[in-house]
Amino acid sequence: MPDKAWGRGDAGLSGEALPLLSEGLSQLGVPFAAEQFNKLRVFLEELERWNRKYGFVALSDQAGRRELIVRHVLDSLSAWPTVSALVHRKHIADVGSGAGFPGIPLAVFLPDSRFTLIEPSARKTAFLQNVAILARLENIEIAEARLEAVETRFDLVVFRAFSPLSRELPALLRILEPGGLLIAYKGKRARVLEELAAVDLDPQRVRIVAVQVPYLEEERHLVVVSTTSSAS
């Protein structure tokens, strides 16, 4: 990955990254300020440093930075319109946070929610702790734990990368507050329907939301699962 700096200044990110990210946020309808750009800059700079050594995120050499913004930051924020509209989102869990997706981008642009990033890897939790301090992400806490060991309950649970749904769904639903929601980031609708067909779940508790990730010509969907009879 190129070592070229992200750039600093009043808006945080600059150069090639600024127009890509700012236009992507605009397309998603995410309001943003200079302070939030700066938090993302710190996060992405740290991720680049750690990623060169530990390979947290698979990126191509030629388009690594663009991939990082589009496939990870903007993909994470594709759920922002859905999440921001929720009444009950005071405490949100990002399960299997890995390098901080989707939890960190969502936390930056949802400062009125408290996030717990749940990650079993000690190396990744060390990275997340470092970013939380450097980027002054005051609404984030890190939990080094496996999902089955988590006892806290949350208003909302979000996750990427868990697959298939049937494997982790009972454990994910277990950590939801009554009336809480689970939002799973998924790809093609056909695959989503296959995964849902394999779980014993009342259809009235499920909603599939099509989302468009700016600059990404691939299908993306959110699977919204409620603890009650309606996922709306």
Backbone torsions as a table, in degrees:
resi	resn	phi	psi	omega
1	MET	NA	140.2	-179.5
2	PRO	-60.8	147.8	-179.9
3	ASP	-91.6	1.1	-179.2
4	LYS	-53.7	130.8	-176.4
5	ALA	-66.1	150.6	177.0
6	TRP	-65.4	-27.2	-179.5
7	GLY	99.2	148.8	-178.3
8	ARG	-127.2	167.0	-178.0
9	GLY	149.5	-172.9	-175.7
10	ASP	-59.7	-33.5	-177.6
11	ALA	-94.8	2.3	176.9
12	GLY	83.1	-84.5	179.7
13	LEU	-80.8	147.6	178.6
14	SER	-147.7	-172.6	178.4
15	GLY	63.2	-138.2	-176.5
16	GLU	-65.0	-28.7	-174.4
17	ALA	-76.1	-36.8	-173.7
18	LEU	-60.7	-53.8	-178.8
19	PRO	-64.6	-36.4	179.8
20	LEU	-62.3	-47.9	-177.6
21	LEU	-72.9	-45.8	-177.3
22	SER	-64.5	-40.6	178.1
23	GLU	-68.2	-37.5	177.1
24	GLY	-62.5	-43.0	177.8
25	LEU	-63.2	-40.9	178.8
26	SER	-62.6	-42.1	178.8
27	GLN	-63.2	-32.8	179.6
28	LEU	-83.3	-9.7	-178.6
29	GLY	77.3	24.3	-178.8
30	VAL	-90.9	116.2	175.6
31	PRO	-72.0	143.2	-176.4
32	PHE	-146.9	157.9	-179.4
33	ALA	-132.2	168.9	-177.2
34	ALA	-58.1	-39.1	-178.9
35	GLU	-61.7	-37.5	179.9
36	GLN	-70.7	-37.7	174.5
37	PHE	-60.7	-39.8	-178.9
38	ASN	-65.8	-39.6	177.1
39	LYS	-62.0	-42.5	178.1
40	LEU	-65.2	-39.2	178.8
41	ARG	-58.1	-48.2	179.9
42	VAL	-60.5	-45.9	179.1
43	PHE	-57.7	-49.5	-175.8
44	LEU	-70.7	-35.5	176.0
45	GLU	-63.3	-44.1	179.0
46	GLU	-65.7	-39.9	179.0
47	LEU	-63.3	-40.0	177.1
48	GLU	-60.8	-43.7	-179.1
49	ARG	-63.1	-49.2	-178.3
50	TRP	-69.9	-34.1	-176.2
51	ASN	-67.3	-33.1	177.9
52	ARG	-61.5	-31.7	-177.9
53	LYS	-92.9	-39.8	-170.6
54	TYR	-110.8	-12.4	176.7
55	GLY	62.3	44.9	179.6
56	PHE	-62.0	-37.7	-176.2
57	VAL	-126.2	129.2	179.0
58	ALA	-77.5	119.1	-179.2
59	LEU	-134.7	146.6	176.1
60	SER	-78.2	155.0	-178.8
61	ASP	-66.1	-38.2	-173.2
62	GLN	-81.7	-36.4	-174.4
63	ALA	-120.4	27.3	-173.8
64	GLY	-57.1	-47.2	-176.9
65	ARG	-67.7	-42.0	178.1
66	ARG	-62.5	-43.4	178.0
67	GLU	-59.8	-42.1	-178.7
68	LEU	-60.8	-44.2	-179.4
69	ILE	-70.9	-47.8	-173.4
70	VAL	-76.1	-54.6	-172.6
71	ARG	-78.2	-15.0	-177.7
72	HIS	-121.1	-56.2	-178.3
73	VAL	-69.2	-56.5	-177.9
74	LEU	-68.3	-35.2	175.4
75	ASP	-61.1	-44.1	177.6
76	SER	-59.9	-39.7	-176.5
77	LEU	-82.6	-3.2	176.5
78	SER	-63.0	-21.1	177.9
79	ALA	-87.9	-6.0	-175.8
80	TRP	-55.7	-46.8	179.8
81	PRO	-58.7	-38.6	179.5
82	THR	-70.2	-47.1	-176.9
83	VAL	-69.0	-43.3	-176.7
84	SER	-63.3	-25.3	-178.6
85	ALA	-82.3	-9.6	-177.7
86	LEU	-72.3	142.1	177.0
87	VAL	-76.1	-42.7	-176.7
88	HIS	-105.2	97.2	178.3
89	ARG	-149.0	32.4	-178.5
90	LYS	-62.9	-41.8	-178.3
91	HIS	-126.3	116.5	-175.6
92	ILE	-117.6	136.2	175.0
93	ALA	-108.3	135.2	170.8
94	ASP	-107.0	106.0	-174.1
95	VAL	-90.3	129.7	-175.8
96	GLY	67.5	47.8	-170.8
97	SER	-61.6	-29.4	178.8
98	GLY	62.9	-117.0	178.7
99	ALA	-88.1	13.0	175.9
100	GLY	104.7	16.4	179.7
101	PHE	-112.5	130.9	6.0
102	PRO	-92.2	1.3	-168.7
103	GLY	-57.4	-47.3	-175.5
104	ILE	-68.1	-49.9	177.1
105	PRO	-58.2	-40.6	178.5
106	LEU	-64.5	-41.7	-179.1
107	ALA	-64.0	-37.1	178.8
108	VAL	-61.1	-39.2	-175.0
109	PHE	-103.0	7.0	172.5
110	LEU	-130.7	64.1	-173.7
111	PRO	-65.3	-15.8	179.8
112	ASP	-88.7	2.0	174.6
113	SER	-108.7	149.7	175.7
114	ARG	-102.2	131.3	-176.1
115	PHE	-113.1	137.9	168.6
116	THR	-115.0	118.0	178.5
117	LEU	-92.8	113.6	-176.3
118	ILE	-101.2	119.9	-174.9
119	GLU	-148.8	126.0	-177.7
120	PRO	-78.3	-19.7	-176.2
121	SER	-79.4	124.6	179.4
122	ALA	-63.6	-37.4	-179.2
123	ARG	-66.2	-43.7	-179.6
124	LYS	-70.1	-37.2	178.0
125	THR	-67.1	-32.6	175.3
126	ALA	-63.2	-42.3	176.3
127	PHE	-61.5	-46.6	-178.4
128	LEU	-63.3	-40.3	177.5
129	GLN	-62.0	-42.6	179.9
130	ASN	-61.6	-45.8	179.8
131	VAL	-64.4	-43.0	-178.9
132	ALA	-58.1	-38.0	179.5
133	ILE	-73.7	-50.8	-175.5
134	LEU	-65.3	-38.3	-177.8
135	ALA	-90.4	1.0	179.7
136	ARG	54.1	52.0	178.3
137	LEU	-89.0	82.9	-171.4
138	GLU	-73.8	-14.8	179.4
139	ASN	-97.9	18.6	-179.2
140	ILE	-121.7	138.0	167.7
141	GLU	-128.6	151.7	-176.3
142	ILE	-111.1	134.7	176.8
143	ALA	-123.0	114.7	175.3
144	GLU	-84.9	98.1	-174.0
145	ALA	-162.3	155.1	170.2
146	ARG	-85.5	153.1	-175.7
147	LEU	-54.3	-43.3	-175.9
148	GLU	-66.9	-16.7	179.8
149	ALA	-92.3	-6.7	-177.2
150	VAL	-75.8	129.3	179.7
151	GLU	-108.0	-21.5	-179.8
152	THR	-66.8	147.8	174.8
153	ARG	-109.4	149.1	-172.3
154	PHE	-128.9	154.3	174.2
155	ASP	-69.8	-34.4	-175.9
156	LEU	-145.5	136.6	174.3
157	VAL	-119.8	127.4	177.1
158	VAL	-120.0	151.1	175.9
159	PHE	-162.3	150.3	169.6
160	ARG	-120.2	160.9	167.5
161	ALA	81.4	-22.1	174.8
162	PHE	-67.7	133.1	-179.6
163	SER	-158.0	140.2	-8.4
164	PRO	-80.9	175.3	-178.4
165	LEU	-58.9	-38.7	-174.9
166	SER	-61.8	-25.9	-175.8
167	ARG	-70.2	-39.3	-172.8
168	GLU	-115.2	-6.2	-172.5
169	LEU	-56.0	-47.5	-179.3
170	PRO	-59.0	-41.5	-179.7
171	ALA	-68.7	-35.6	178.9
172	LEU	-68.7	-43.1	179.0
173	LEU	-66.4	-29.1	-179.0
174	ARG	-61.8	-30.2	-175.7
175	ILE	-96.1	13.0	176.6
176	LEU	-91.5	141.8	170.0
177	GLU	-67.1	155.3	172.4
178	PRO	-54.9	130.8	-176.5
179	GLY	83.2	3.7	-178.9
180	GLY	-78.4	171.6	-178.4
181	LEU	-128.0	148.4	171.6
182	LEU	-112.8	131.4	175.5
183	ILE	-121.8	116.1	179.4
184	ALA	-105.3	129.2	175.6
185	TYR	-82.3	123.1	-178.2
186	LYS	-135.4	171.3	-177.4
187	GLY	-99.6	-112.5	-173.2
188	LYS	-67.1	141.6	-179.3
189	ARG	-60.2	-39.2	-179.7
190	ALA	-59.2	-40.7	179.1
191	ARG	-69.0	-38.3	177.3
192	VAL	-59.2	-45.5	-179.2
193	LEU	-64.4	-37.4	176.3
194	GLU	-61.7	-45.3	-179.5
195	GLU	-65.1	-41.0	179.9
196	LEU	-67.7	-32.8	178.4
197	ALA	-65.4	-21.5	-177.2
198	ALA	-90.1	-2.1	-179.2
199	VAL	-115.5	148.1	178.6
200	ASP	-89.0	89.6	-172.9
201	LEU	-140.5	132.0	177.2
202	ASP	-60.2	122.6	-179.9
203	PRO	-57.4	-24.7	178.9
204	GLN	-69.7	-12.9	179.9
205	ARG	-95.6	0.8	-172.7
206	VAL	-122.5	138.6	173.5
207	ARG	-134.8	134.1	176.8
208	ILE	-105.6	123.8	-177.0
209	VAL	-115.5	119.6	175.7
210	ALA	-77.1	132.4	177.1
211	VAL	-127.3	151.8	177.5
212	GLN	-114.4	117.5	176.4
213	VAL	-86.1	120.8	-179.7
214	PRO	-52.9	136.3	177.3
215	TYR	71.4	6.2	-178.7
216	LEU	-116.6	115.5	-178.9
217	GLU	-92.1	58.8	178.8
218	GLU	-140.5	151.6	177.9
219	GLU	-69.4	137.0	174.2
220	ARG	-137.5	137.7	178.3
221	HIS	-138.4	153.2	169.1
222	LEU	-108.0	135.5	172.2
223	VAL	-104.3	114.6	-177.7
224	VAL	-103.7	117.2	-177.9
225	VAL	-116.7	130.0	-179.2
226	SER	-104.7	154.2	172.8
227	THR	-79.7	-9.9	178.2
228	THR	-111.8	-170.6	-173.1
229	SER	-80.8	0.9	179.2
230	SER	-137.6	133.9	179.8
231	ALA	-98.7	8.7	-177.6
232	SER	-82.8	NA	NA
